[in-house]
């Protein structure tokens, strides 16, 4: 900076100056935006900083994609879309293979009972949960970027899918169906669930084509955690009829949780003692095993597979005691061997399913991207949110051809994969081998498995989601606004439904952001003695305030929602119009009280963007300042804001010499204007 025109050393102690500068500092002439572009910008660029038109950006992006059709470009595209081509050549076989194998087999063992359990939650036969634990896992292994992410059946999605399936394909009122009628009903429900997976996958692929991975940011962490915690309560209540052996129809729509509770309490005297005993014994085993796995995760070589132990014990007990015939205990029955015949879902039903597919797609992507980001940060690697959209979109889209229902990354199995020592996506292949062995050979062993055990597995797998409520006290201390978002979302999910609760949570979360932008105050700045720093006057009494000079900072976007607050704040600080009558609350006194303002510097560094309404507000401010004899200076506008203001006609109200690159430059220019006959103070520290 010492090479800038006009640079010189600091004046001596005896030289007159209104400000106290540290000795030995160097100074330069203040830089306007136009002068800065002449010195440091492109020689062919116009002095005004105009934002690049969106059309030219899109054209440039499409030209890059067209060039990708060449040999090297196609290879780079292939590397980006098939992550194993990047990480497999660098795979550390000796260090990682054993961990991936153990973790994959452990997760695969859990996938088997959990997949069948979540299939019942989805209102389809248990074998389709095994299909959903195989095909999506295999596809994500090839396309996903999360090394420690485990995909498959997810309780929240299964609950949402089951509610939609029950609404689209309701069970006849009589409830007494023959074997053929039951098969036809199951086939229709499987088709509806597969169509939902097809629709949500197609939506995610469309989002990938539009590069909308950033949409995951609209589902904030409080919304996602409240959604999963509230959905866990729905899962618990929906499994009560299976725990008690009550053949009750599933309640759907708003207030379904309370309707189910009322129906269970009414039918409680008709509970099956045998299934109630099985449920109690299953929970007595599963819950302590879950706690042991959590408390001794560092000491156990691999987590205890409580689910598969419970499945084997219950199957043996039911077979040896003939519980299905003696006490009418509901069992899984025959699991068809092999794979289903691939076929497209009923595309004619897709328009009716769009309202259900959209929230499923958002939940799938939000939960999956959140899990992938957490473990990517923990293990120091990066994920591609748009590639995650592609992976989960293809996973749902293609797996629907094999009669799979909507799937995503799962909280429980992802945590289990990490605890078991998984390192890369290769663990998914070992998980698929375990599920494949059940589909091809081991399926008959689950014939006598009581469905009450699957209900207990559903409930025990919700442990992690229930314990998310323990974070509420800490969230209250950190951000009460996020606490409010969490509570509102949770209450909406529990009282209404999962999809409506999600919508309410997202809208409320966005409204809190909008409300916070409307509550900001315009801050008056002063120079910290002995520094070049300008800080809000309310922070210290040792800040220098030059008479006649007002430096203001507006730390919020300037758009149609904040233009009124912006106008009132500046009117009050500058003593213009009616704004000084209804003064906003602030800790700093208006500058106009001490002396009329002659020069005002507006620090625009906090204005991230401005729309047409905000730009017009700045133009009106410039006109009113000019009429009031106040010299307006704008400092530190980013390229987007300056481009918007320029397009709106800013340079018709102010000159390029009133636009500065920093508050320090604008303040130095203001000091010279206030003291044109005094000592030369139009200098800025270097």
Secondary structure, 3 states (H helix, E strand, C coil): CCCCCCCEECCCCCCCCCCCCCCCCEEECCCEHHHHHHHHCCCCCCCCCCCCCHHHHHHHHHHHHHHCCCHHHHHHHHHHHCCHHHHHHHCCHHHHHHHHHHHHHHHHHHHHHHHHHHHHHCCCCCHHHHHHCCHHHHHHHHHCCCCCCCEECCHHHHHHHHHHHHHHCCCCCCCCCCHHHHHHHHHHHHHHHHHHHHHHHHHHHHHHHCCCHHHHHHCCHHHHHHHHHHHHHHHHHHCHHHHHCCCCCCCCCCCHHHHHHHHHHHHHHHCCHHHHHHHHHHHHHHHHHHHHHHHCCCCCCCCCCHHHHHHHHHHHHHHHHCHHHHCCCCECCCCCCCCCCCCCCCHHHHHHHHHHHHHHHHHHHHHHHHHHHHHHHHCCCCCCHHHHHHHHHHHHHHHHHHCCCCCEECHHHHHHHHHCCCCCCCHHHHHHHHHHHHHHHHHHHHCCCEHHHHHHHHHHCCHHHHHHHHHHHHHHHHCHHHHHHHHHHHHHHHHCCHHHHHHHHHHHHHHHHHHHHHCCCCEEEEEECCCCCEEEHHHCCCEECCCCEEEEECCCCECCCCHHHHHHHHHHHHCCCCCCCCCCCCCCCCHHHCCCCCEEEEECCCCCCECHHHHHHHHHHHHHHHHCCCEEEEECCCHHHHHHHHHCCHHHCCCHHHEECCHHHHHHHHHHHHCCCCCCCCCEEC
